[in-house]
């Protein structure tokens, strides 16, 4: 697993360039503020389908990575199923790392 991605998510959270949790992630996507979305691999099928469809509709890149516990830990929170990165530059860097792994 690419720990660099989790480190970058932590930096995004510290810089207030990240929304976490289903409600906040959904809101960021619908308001056009999400540069990318990451969903934990262990999310329910319903959650994966919901965000896949939403991100396709709003033309937002979506990735499935790690698990709820690791996503939460990376941003200094409890378990998080979904996160939205709101900074374009940070999102580009994270997507590059995700595509390398």
N, C-alpha and C positions, 0 to 999 in steps of 0.2 A: 504494500500500500504506500502511496506517495504522501509521506508526512509533510512535505513542503506545502501541499494544498491545504492541509489543516492549519499550518502555521500562517499561511496567507489569509485564511478565514479569520483567524484570531486577530491579525493586524487590521483587517477590514472592520471587525467588531469594535476594536479599540478606537478606530478612526470614525466611528459612527457611520460607516458605509455599508451596513448590513442589517437586514431585517430577518428575524427568526420566528419560527412558529408558523403554523398553518394560516392563521388569520392575518398576521402581518405580512407574510410572504404573498398571500393572495391579493391583499390590498396593494402592495407595491407593484405587482404585475399589472393589475387592472388600472392603476393610475399611471402606468408607463414609466415608473421609476426604477424598475428592476432591470439591470443590465444582464443578469443571468440568474438561474435558479438551480439549487442543488437539493436533491431529495435523497434521503438515506436509503440504501439498498433494502433495508428491512422494513420499509414503510408498507402499509397495506396496499393490496392491488387497487382498491378503490381510490386511495390517495394518489398513487402513481398515475392512474388513469385521469383523475381530475386535473392534476397539474400538467400532465402531458397535453391534454386537450386545451387547457387554458393557455399554456405557453405557445402552443401552435397558433391559436387564434390571435394572441397578442404579439406574435413574432419575437418571442423571448427564448434565448438558448436555455436548454434544460439538460442537466446531467444527473445521473444516479451514481452516488459515491458513498463509500464508507457505511456507517450505521448510525442510528439515532444517538447512541451514547457518545461515540467519537465526535460527531458533529457538535453536540452540546458541549462536550469537554473542550473542544477547540476554541469555542467562543466564550468560555467561562460560565456556562449555564448548565441547567439540567439537560435531559434528553431533548433533542430537537429533531423533528422529522424533516423539516424543510427550512432552507435559508435562501434569502435573495440578496445578492450583492448589488448595491445601488451605484457604485462608482465604476465608470466605463473602463478606466485604466486598470484598476484592480481586477475587474472581471476578465479582461483580456489576458492578464497575467495568469490568473487561476485557470482559465480555459486552456491556455497553452500547456500548463502543467498537467491538466487532466488528460489532454490528448497525447501527451508523452507516455503516460502510464498504461 
